[in-house]
């Protein structure tokens, strides 16, 4: 067992470009300075806070998750049903209609 613990893995970052009014940008920069942090950190933490506090958003996400799971189950069952069917179409010869012509 190692004496030191491995550092925590950093989450993958993505770039986000947004437009805000000048007053909001000024407040954001001031708040970041107040925290001795960056504007990106403030925005990330503020969004996490909103997402965690918004009960209606959580319910909406859960309903999407439930619907998504139902869709996956349905798609899997349809795939399983289709697995029993031949993958190559069956070609049948045309039937005679009595006067020697085929339909």
DODREN-310757 format. One record per residue (C-alpha): residue number from 1; z, y, x. Coordinates in Angstrom, 1 decimal. Layout:
pos=NUM	w=Z	v=Y	u=X
...
***
This chain:
pos=1	w=0.0	v=0.0	u=0.0
pos=2	w=-0.9	v=3.4	u=1.3
pos=3	w=1.7	v=6.0	u=2.1
pos=4	w=-0.4	v=8.8	u=0.5
pos=5	w=-2.0	v=8.8	u=-2.9
pos=6	w=-5.7	v=9.4	u=-3.3
pos=7	w=-6.5	v=12.8	u=-4.6
pos=8	w=-7.3	v=13.0	u=-8.3
pos=9	w=-11.0	v=12.8	u=-9.2
pos=10	w=-12.5	v=16.1	u=-10.1
pos=11	w=-14.3	v=16.2	u=-13.4
pos=12	w=-18.1	v=16.7	u=-13.3
pos=13	w=-18.9	v=20.4	u=-13.8
pos=14	w=-21.9	v=21.8	u=-15.8
pos=15	w=-23.2	v=25.3	u=-15.7
pos=16	w=-23.0	v=27.4	u=-18.9
pos=17	w=-24.6	v=30.7	u=-19.3
pos=18	w=-23.3	v=32.9	u=-22.1
pos=19	w=-23.8	v=36.5	u=-23.2
pos=20	w=-20.7	v=38.5	u=-24.3
pos=21	w=-20.1	v=42.1	u=-24.9
pos=22	w=-18.9	v=44.2	u=-21.9
pos=23	w=-15.4	v=44.7	u=-23.3
pos=24	w=-14.9	v=40.9	u=-23.6
pos=25	w=-16.2	v=40.3	u=-20.1
pos=26	w=-13.7	v=42.9	u=-18.7
pos=27	w=-10.8	v=41.3	u=-20.6
pos=28	w=-11.9	v=37.9	u=-19.3
pos=29	w=-12.0	v=39.1	u=-15.7
pos=30	w=-8.6	v=40.8	u=-16.1
pos=31	w=-7.1	v=37.7	u=-17.6
pos=32	w=-8.5	v=35.6	u=-14.8
pos=33	w=-7.0	v=38.1	u=-12.3
pos=34	w=-3.6	v=38.0	u=-14.2
pos=35	w=-3.6	v=34.1	u=-13.8
pos=36	w=-4.9	v=34.4	u=-10.2
pos=37	w=-7.8	v=32.2	u=-11.3
pos=38	w=-11.5	v=32.4	u=-12.1
pos=39	w=-13.3	v=33.4	u=-15.3
pos=40	w=-14.7	v=29.9	u=-15.5
pos=41	w=-11.2	v=28.4	u=-15.5
pos=42	w=-10.1	v=30.8	u=-18.3
pos=43	w=-13.1	v=29.9	u=-20.4
pos=44	w=-12.7	v=26.2	u=-19.9
pos=45	w=-9.0	v=26.3	u=-20.7
pos=46	w=-9.5	v=28.5	u=-23.8
pos=47	w=-12.2	v=26.2	u=-25.1
pos=48	w=-9.9	v=23.2	u=-24.6
pos=49	w=-7.1	v=25.0	u=-26.4
pos=50	w=-9.4	v=25.8	u=-29.4
pos=51	w=-10.7	v=22.3	u=-29.6
pos=52	w=-7.2	v=20.8	u=-29.5
pos=53	w=-5.7	v=23.2	u=-32.1
pos=54	w=-8.5	v=23.2	u=-34.7
pos=55	w=-7.6	v=20.5	u=-37.2
pos=56	w=-10.8	v=20.8	u=-39.2
pos=57	w=-12.9	v=20.3	u=-36.0
pos=58	w=-10.9	v=17.2	u=-35.1
pos=59	w=-11.5	v=15.7	u=-38.6
pos=60	w=-15.2	v=16.6	u=-38.3
pos=61	w=-15.5	v=14.9	u=-35.0
pos=62	w=-13.7	v=11.8	u=-36.3
pos=63	w=-16.1	v=11.6	u=-39.3
pos=64	w=-19.0	v=11.8	u=-36.9
pos=65	w=-17.5	v=9.1	u=-34.7
pos=66	w=-17.0	v=6.9	u=-37.8
pos=67	w=-20.6	v=7.5	u=-39.0
pos=68	w=-21.9	v=6.8	u=-35.5
pos=69	w=-20.0	v=3.5	u=-35.3
pos=70	w=-21.4	v=2.5	u=-38.7
pos=71	w=-24.9	v=3.3	u=-37.5
pos=72	w=-24.4	v=1.2	u=-34.4
pos=73	w=-23.1	v=-1.8	u=-36.5
pos=74	w=-26.0	v=-1.4	u=-38.9
pos=75	w=-28.6	v=-1.3	u=-36.1
pos=76	w=-27.0	v=-4.3	u=-34.4
pos=77	w=-27.1	v=-6.3	u=-37.7
pos=78	w=-30.8	v=-5.3	u=-38.3
pos=79	w=-31.6	v=-6.3	u=-34.7
pos=80	w=-29.9	v=-9.7	u=-35.2
pos=81	w=-31.8	v=-10.3	u=-38.5
pos=82	w=-35.1	v=-9.5	u=-36.8
pos=83	w=-34.3	v=-11.8	u=-33.9
pos=84	w=-34.8	v=-14.8	u=-36.2
pos=85	w=-38.2	v=-13.6	u=-37.2
pos=86	w=-41.2	v=-14.4	u=-34.9
pos=87	w=-42.0	v=-11.7	u=-32.5
pos=88	w=-45.7	v=-12.4	u=-32.7
pos=89	w=-47.4	v=-11.6	u=-36.0
pos=90	w=-48.7	v=-14.7	u=-37.9
pos=91	w=-52.4	v=-14.6	u=-38.5
pos=92	w=-53.7	v=-16.5	u=-41.5
pos=93	w=-57.4	v=-17.2	u=-42.1
pos=94	w=-58.9	v=-15.4	u=-45.1
pos=95	w=-59.1	v=-17.2	u=-48.4
pos=96	w=-62.4	v=-18.0	u=-50.0
pos=97	w=-62.9	v=-16.4	u=-53.4
pos=98	w=-65.2	v=-19.0	u=-54.9
pos=99	w=-68.6	v=-17.4	u=-54.1
pos=100	w=-68.4	v=-17.9	u=-50.4
pos=101	w=-67.1	v=-14.5	u=-49.6
pos=102	w=-63.7	v=-13.8	u=-48.1
pos=103	w=-61.1	v=-11.4	u=-49.3
***
